[in-house]
Amino acid sequence: MKRRTLDILFSIGGLGIAALLFVAGLVLNANAGFATTYVADQLSQQNITFKTAATLTAEEKQYPCLVEYAGQKLTTGKQAECYANNFIGVHLKSTAGGKTYADLGEPQSELRAKLADAQRNNPAAVADLQKQLNDITAQRETVFKGETLRGLLLTTYGFSEFGTKAAQAATVAFSAAALMLLLALAGFAHALFTPKTTAFAPVERPERERINA
């Protein structure tokens, strides 16, 4: 096969790959834009604002992101992660001694059983048991709401990270497409300046091998 023909074939293939990479970059970039816009819209609807720097407690100031985002409205995935882990997460630990919604279920059930027994056999203990039950029920409801909001914010953060990765992949795809385009153009240029009659010369065998043959 002539060298010029081979250059043209490779160059056409390079153009095809460049086109595919460019289309892939467009798709990835569109997904990245959608993720960014969707996350911002959803978080804005929650109307969450970080505490101002002046109102942060000593414990909260230990987390750099709470200081960095102080007073800002929560609209990005990174902000959602910060608020979920370093604000809600920290306050949940102090709400019920670090116990989760599931952890509080068993003591709540035990208090209900004790209260029911006291109502039948020990009326004097009813008031105290009722107070304990009310307290743990309130704690459990607070923890449930906090854990739910924290989970939603972290899910949003995860979705935003997919958008970030898509944007990075789009940049790689566009760069690779540009490189393939340049290589394809170089191939066409080489084919243009290569004489039409140029072909790959056959490989000559050493003289001794020709004699023996």
N, C-alpha and C positions, 0 to 999 in steps of 0.2 A: 504494500500500500504506500502511496506517495506521502511524503512528510506533510505537504500542504493539506492534503485531504484529512490526514489524521489531526492536524491542528484545528481545522474547521470543525470536525466532529466533536473534539474535546471542548472547544469553545462554545458550541451550541449546547452541549451538556451542562457546561458551567453556567450559561445563561438560565437554563431551566432550573438548576439548583438555586441560583440567586433569586429567581422569581418565587420559588417555593418558600425560601427563607424570609423573603420580604413579606409575603402573605402571612406566614406564621407570626412574624413580628407585629403586623397590624392587628391580628387576632389577640395576641397576648397583650398588646398595648391597650386595646379596647377593653379587655377584661380587667386590666389594672385600673383603668379610669372608672369603670363601673364600680369596682370594689371600693375605691377611694370615695366616690360620690355617695354610694349607698351607706357606707359606714358613717360618713359625716351627717347625712340626713337622719339616719336612725338615732344617732347619739344626740343630735341637736334637739330631737323631739323629747328626749328625756329631761332636758332643761337642767342638767347637773352642772354646778359650778364649784370649782375647788375653793377651799377656804382661803381667805386672804393671808398673807404672810404674818400680819399682826395677830391673827386669831389662832395660828397654829400652836399646838401644845409642844412641850419639850420633846415628848416622844415622837410626835409627828415630824418635827424638824430633823429627826435623824434620817429621814428618807429624802434624799436629794430631789427626787422628782416632785414631791409635794411642795417643796420650796420653789422649784423651777416653774411649776404650773400654777402657783398660788394666784388666786383671783381670776383664773382663766375659765372659760366655758369648755366643757368636755366635748370635743368633736373628733378626736383622732383615736386610732387603735392604741398607740403608745400611751396616750392619756388614760384610756380605758383600763389598760393593764395596771398602770400606776394606781389609779383610784380603787380598783378591785383588790389588789394585793396589799397596798400600803396604807389604805384608808379604811375600807370596809373590813378587810381581813384582820387588821390590827384591832379594830373596835369589836369585832365579833369575839375575839379571844377574851376580852374583858367583860363581855355581856354575860356569859354563863361559865366562866372559868375555863374557857377554851373548848367546851363541849359543843358538839354539833347537834343539828336537829335530830338526827337518829339517836345520838347518845342520850338526849333528854327524854326520849320516848319511854324508856323503861322506868325511870324514877317517877315520871308522870303517871304511868299506869299503876305503880305501887301506891302512890298517894291516893289515887281514886279508890283503890281497893280498901285502903285503910280508912278513908273517909266514909265509905259505905258501911264498913264494919262499925265505926264509931257512932254513926247515926242510929244503929240498932242497939249497940251495947254500951257505949260510953259517950253520952251526949256532951259531957264537959270538954272533951277533946275535939269536938267538931269544929269550933271556931279556929283553933290553931291549925288544924289539918286543912281547912278550907283556905286559909291564908297561904299556906305553903303551896297548895295546889294552884291557887291563882298566880302566885309568883312564878312558879315553874312553867305554867301555861303561857304567861306573858313573855318569859324568856324564850320559850320555844318558838312562839310566833315571831318574835323579833329576829331570832337566829334564822328562821325559815325565810323571812323576807330578805335578810341580809345575804344569805347564801344564794338565794334565787337571783338577786340583782348582781351579785358578784359573778355568778356563773354566766349570766347574760352578757356582762361586760367582757369577760374573758373569751367568750365565744365570738363576740364582735372583734376583739383584738386578734384572735386567730384568723378570722376572715380577712382582716386588713393585712395580715402577714402574707396571705395567699396573693393579695393584690400587689404587695411589694415584690414578692418573688416573680410574679408575672411581668412586672415592669422591668426587673433585672433581666429576665429571660428575653424580653422583647429587645432590649439593648444589645444583647449577645446576638440575637437573630439578625438584627439590622446590620451589625458590624460584620457578621459572617456573610450576609448578602452583598455588602459593599465589596468585601474582599473577593468573593467569587466573581462579581461583575468585573472587577479590575483584572483578574486573572483571565477571564473570558475575552476581554478586550485586548489584553496582551497577546492571547492566542490568535485572535483575528489579525492583529497587526503583524505577528510573526508569519502567519500564512500569507499575508499580502506581499511581504517582501521576500518570500521563499520562492525560488524559480519553480515553474510548473513541472519541469522535467525531473526535479530532484526526488529521488526515491531512496529508500533504505538499501544500502549495498549489502549483498549477501556476505556472510561471514566466511572468510577464506580459511581453509584448513591448512595446517603446516605442511610443507613440502614432503616430509617423510610419510605423513599419513596418506597423501595423494599417491605416492609411489606404491605403498603397500596395498592401497585399494586397487 
